[in-house]
């Protein structure tokens, strides 16, 4: 097995879920984003973090380095149930069947040797998303994270203050 593998998380495997949630917790435990507890579930005692969107609605793309999860991005493909962006007060036209919602991204290790783990995970995830026929991805972010999303060609289509924190609604056209 290679040292670095890009794959999807087995959401039916409780061991994998726990590992993913603990990796998410490590990535966000010192975040300055004060509104995350409003849209995600923190279990500080167990050191686990998860989105409030049910796993059955998601595909989670991960990078495993020496079989440990070091990066992940969760995508919500079910536009028929409440979206994370709606929890913040944004709305989109959910009738288009070629859309999805990005829920969260993290990377615990930037490089493996000379390989940029997060960038390759992004490429892997975008290819998988495009194979599903998705044409547009939506997501949200805070001001500190906006420059990275702009570099990835996301455009700001709305903004608001949510619980005292500025938030942006983002949209990205996929090939």
GIFENJO-V500047 format. One record per residue. N is the residue number from 0. RES is the residue in one letter. SS is DSSP state (H for helix, E for strand, - for the rest). PSI is psi as a letter, one per 40 degrees, with the letter a starting at -180 (999 if undefined). Layout:
BEGIN
n:N res:RES ss:SS psi:PSI
n:N res:RES ss:SS psi:PSI
END
This chain:
BEGIN
n:0 res:X ss:- psi:h
n:1 res:X ss:- psi:i
n:2 res:X ss:- psi:d
n:3 res:X ss:E psi:h
n:4 res:X ss:E psi:h
n:5 res:X ss:E psi:h
n:6 res:X ss:E psi:a
n:7 res:X ss:E psi:i
n:8 res:X ss:- psi:h
n:9 res:X ss:- psi:g
n:10 res:X ss:- psi:e
n:11 res:X ss:- psi:e
n:12 res:X ss:- psi:h
n:13 res:X ss:H psi:d
n:14 res:X ss:H psi:d
n:15 res:X ss:H psi:d
n:16 res:X ss:H psi:d
n:17 res:X ss:H psi:d
n:18 res:X ss:H psi:d
n:19 res:X ss:H psi:d
n:20 res:X ss:H psi:d
n:21 res:X ss:H psi:d
n:22 res:X ss:H psi:d
n:23 res:X ss:H psi:d
n:24 res:X ss:H psi:d
n:25 res:X ss:H psi:d
n:26 res:X ss:H psi:d
n:27 res:X ss:H psi:e
n:28 res:X ss:- psi:d
n:29 res:X ss:- psi:f
n:30 res:X ss:- psi:i
n:31 res:X ss:- psi:e
n:32 res:X ss:- psi:h
n:33 res:X ss:- psi:e
n:34 res:X ss:- psi:e
n:35 res:X ss:H psi:d
n:36 res:X ss:H psi:e
n:37 res:X ss:H psi:d
n:38 res:X ss:H psi:e
n:39 res:X ss:E psi:i
n:40 res:X ss:E psi:h
n:41 res:X ss:E psi:h
n:42 res:X ss:E psi:g
n:43 res:X ss:- psi:d
n:44 res:X ss:- psi:d
n:45 res:X ss:- psi:e
n:46 res:X ss:- psi:f
n:47 res:X ss:E psi:i
n:48 res:X ss:E psi:h
n:49 res:X ss:E psi:i
n:50 res:X ss:E psi:i
n:51 res:X ss:- psi:e
n:52 res:X ss:- psi:h
n:53 res:X ss:- psi:i
n:54 res:X ss:H psi:d
n:55 res:X ss:H psi:d
n:56 res:X ss:H psi:e
n:57 res:X ss:E psi:i
n:58 res:X ss:E psi:h
n:59 res:X ss:E psi:h
n:60 res:X ss:E psi:h
n:61 res:X ss:E psi:i
n:62 res:X ss:E psi:h
n:63 res:X ss:E psi:h
n:64 res:X ss:E psi:h
n:65 res:X ss:- psi:f
n:66 res:X ss:- psi:e
n:67 res:X ss:E psi:h
n:68 res:X ss:E psi:h
n:69 res:X ss:E psi:e
n:70 res:X ss:E psi:i
n:71 res:X ss:E psi:i
n:72 res:X ss:E psi:h
n:73 res:X ss:E psi:h
n:74 res:X ss:E psi:h
n:75 res:X ss:E psi:h
n:76 res:X ss:- psi:e
n:77 res:X ss:- psi:h
n:78 res:X ss:- psi:e
n:79 res:X ss:- psi:e
n:80 res:X ss:- psi:i
n:81 res:X ss:- psi:i
n:82 res:X ss:- psi:i
n:83 res:X ss:H psi:d
n:84 res:X ss:H psi:d
n:85 res:X ss:H psi:d
n:86 res:X ss:H psi:d
n:87 res:X ss:- psi:e
n:88 res:X ss:- psi:e
n:89 res:X ss:- psi:i
n:90 res:X ss:- psi:i
n:91 res:X ss:- psi:i
n:92 res:X ss:- psi:h
n:93 res:X ss:- psi:e
n:94 res:X ss:- psi:e
n:95 res:X ss:- psi:h
n:96 res:X ss:- psi:e
n:97 res:X ss:- psi:f
n:98 res:X ss:E psi:i
n:99 res:X ss:E psi:i
n:100 res:X ss:E psi:h
n:101 res:X ss:E psi:h
n:102 res:X ss:E psi:d
n:103 res:X ss:E psi:i
n:104 res:X ss:E psi:h
n:105 res:X ss:E psi:i
n:106 res:X ss:E psi:h
n:107 res:X ss:- psi:e
n:108 res:X ss:- psi:h
n:109 res:X ss:- psi:d
n:110 res:X ss:E psi:i
n:111 res:X ss:E psi:h
n:112 res:X ss:- psi:b
n:113 res:X ss:- psi:e
n:114 res:X ss:E psi:h
n:115 res:X ss:E psi:h
n:116 res:X ss:H psi:d
n:117 res:X ss:H psi:d
n:118 res:X ss:H psi:d
n:119 res:X ss:H psi:d
n:120 res:X ss:H psi:d
n:121 res:X ss:H psi:d
n:122 res:X ss:H psi:d
n:123 res:X ss:H psi:d
n:124 res:X ss:H psi:d
n:125 res:X ss:H psi:d
n:126 res:X ss:H psi:d
n:127 res:X ss:H psi:d
n:128 res:X ss:H psi:d
n:129 res:X ss:H psi:d
n:130 res:X ss:H psi:d
n:131 res:X ss:- psi:e
n:132 res:X ss:- psi:e
n:133 res:X ss:- psi:h
n:134 res:X ss:- psi:d
n:135 res:X ss:E psi:h
n:136 res:X ss:E psi:h
n:137 res:X ss:E psi:i
n:138 res:X ss:E psi:i
n:139 res:X ss:E psi:i
n:140 res:X ss:E psi:i
n:141 res:X ss:E psi:i
n:142 res:X ss:H psi:d
n:143 res:X ss:H psi:d
n:144 res:X ss:H psi:e
n:145 res:X ss:H psi:d
n:146 res:X ss:H psi:d
n:147 res:X ss:H psi:d
n:148 res:X ss:H psi:d
n:149 res:X ss:H psi:d
n:150 res:X ss:H psi:d
n:151 res:X ss:- psi:e
n:152 res:X ss:- psi:f
n:153 res:X ss:- psi:i
n:154 res:X ss:E psi:i
n:155 res:X ss:E psi:h
n:156 res:X ss:E psi:e
n:157 res:X ss:E psi:i
n:158 res:X ss:E psi:i
n:159 res:X ss:E psi:i
n:160 res:X ss:E psi:h
n:161 res:X ss:E psi:h
n:162 res:X ss:- psi:f
n:163 res:X ss:- psi:e
n:164 res:X ss:E psi:h
n:165 res:X ss:E psi:h
n:166 res:X ss:E psi:i
n:167 res:X ss:E psi:i
n:168 res:X ss:E psi:h
n:169 res:X ss:E psi:i
n:170 res:X ss:E psi:h
n:171 res:X ss:E psi:h
n:172 res:X ss:E psi:h
n:173 res:X ss:- psi:i
n:174 res:X ss:- psi:999
END
